[in-house]
Amino acid sequence: MSNILRTIRQDEASWWVNLLFEQGPHHGDGVPCYPPEFPLPFELRENVWKGFLYVVYKSEVVGYGGIAKVIPHGGASVGTGENWVHYGDLVVLAEPLKRMPFHLSCRGFTGIRYTQKNLHELDFTSAGEEVRTLSLSLT
């Protein structure tokens, strides 16, 4: 089982990202799905079911959530800008995101990155080393 990191566009509204950390369902136009869903424009190469999804936003791993299921999707719009994501896999979390226990810098990227490490269970130094191993360090 693997974990994945996924970047949310840095121009996404912070109120939208903050809703990913709150119990839903959320009401209104353009709000995130509940439980949180992350559509990908491709199929995953590794088994991530029961792993963790880590969210990178504005150069930081801001949160994580347990992956409840991965299912195909036929295309989806996401975010306040309703950005279109072509068909692929949909990662559905078990519950709202949880905040990382420390600030973990990480550059944004397209696609996903796989890791075998549970970043939120590591100490700050070890988590930073894993980010460097994934070539996502800011320095």
C-alpha positions in Angstrom: 0.0 0.0 0.0 1.3 3.5 -0.9 0.4 7.0 0.1 0.1 9.9 -2.4 0.8 13.6 -2.4 -1.5 15.9 -4.5 -1.2 19.7 -5.1 -4.1 22.1 -4.9 -3.6 25.1 -7.2 -2.0 28.0 -5.3 -4.7 30.3 -6.7 -7.5 28.3 -5.2 -9.4 30.2 -2.5 -8.3 29.5 1.0 -11.9 29.2 2.2 -12.4 26.4 -0.2 -9.3 24.5 1.0 -10.4 25.1 4.6 -13.7 23.4 4.0 -11.7 20.2 3.2 -10.9 20.1 7.0 -14.5 20.5 8.1 -17.2 17.9 8.5 -19.7 18.1 5.7 -21.9 18.1 3.8 -21.1 21.6 2.6 -23.7 23.8 1.1 -23.4 26.4 -1.6 -22.1 26.8 -5.1 -18.6 25.6 -5.8 -18.0 23.9 -2.4 -15.9 20.8 -2.1 -17.6 17.4 -2.1 -18.0 15.6 1.2 -16.3 13.3 2.0 -13.5 15.0 0.2 -12.9 13.7 -3.3 -9.8 14.2 -5.5 -10.3 13.5 -9.2 -7.2 12.6 -11.1 -6.8 12.8 -14.9 -5.2 9.3 -15.0 -5.3 5.9 -13.3 -3.2 5.3 -10.3 -0.2 2.9 -10.8 -0.1 1.7 -7.2 -2.6 0.5 -4.6 -3.3 3.4 -2.3 -6.6 2.1 -0.7 -6.3 2.5 3.0 -3.2 4.7 2.6 -3.1 8.4 3.0 -3.5 11.4 0.7 -1.4 14.4 1.5 -2.5 17.8 0.3 0.1 20.4 -0.8 -1.1 24.0 -0.9 0.9 27.2 -1.2 4.3 25.3 -0.9 3.3 23.4 2.2 1.9 19.9 3.0 -1.2 21.3 4.9 -3.1 18.1 5.7 -3.8 14.5 5.2 -6.6 12.0 5.1 -7.2 8.3 5.0 -8.2 6.9 1.6 -11.5 5.1 1.8 -11.8 4.1 -1.8 -10.5 4.7 -5.3 -13.0 4.5 -8.2 -13.1 5.5 -11.8 -14.7 8.8 -12.8 -15.8 10.1 -16.2 -14.6 13.7 -15.7 -15.2 16.3 -13.0 -15.0 20.0 -12.2 -13.2 21.0 -9.1 -12.4 24.1 -7.1 -13.9 27.6 -7.1 -12.8 28.0 -10.7 -14.5 24.7 -11.6 -11.4 23.4 -13.3 -12.1 20.4 -15.5 -10.3 17.2 -14.7 -10.5 14.6 -17.4 -11.5 11.0 -16.7 -9.3 8.8 -14.5 -9.4 7.7 -10.9 -11.3 9.4 -8.1 -9.7 9.2 -4.6 -12.3 9.5 -1.9 -11.3 10.1 1.7 -12.9 8.5 4.8 -13.4 11.8 6.6 -12.2 15.5 6.5 -8.6 16.3 6.2 -6.5 16.6 9.3 -3.9 19.3 9.8 -0.3 18.2 9.6 1.3 18.2 13.1 4.1 20.6 11.9 4.8 22.9 9.0 6.3 20.9 6.1 7.5 22.8 3.1 7.0 21.2 -0.2 7.0 22.7 -3.7 3.9 22.3 -5.8 3.8 19.9 -8.7 1.4 18.4 -11.3 0.2 14.9 -11.0 0.9 12.9 -7.8 3.9 11.6 -6.0 3.9 8.2 -4.2 5.5 7.6 -0.9 5.6 4.6 1.4 6.1 6.9 4.4 3.3 8.2 6.7 4.5 11.7 6.8 2.3 12.8 9.6 3.7 10.0 11.8 7.3 11.0 11.2 9.3 13.7 13.1 9.8 17.0 11.3 13.4 16.1 10.1 12.4 12.7 8.7 9.4 14.1 6.9 11.6 16.8 5.4 14.1 14.2 4.2 11.2 12.3 2.5 10.1 15.5 0.7 13.7 15.9 -0.5 13.8 12.2 -1.6 10.7 13.0 -3.7 12.5 16.0 -5.3 9.9 18.3 -3.8 12.2 20.4 -1.5 12.0 24.2 -1.9 15.8 24.5 -1.4 
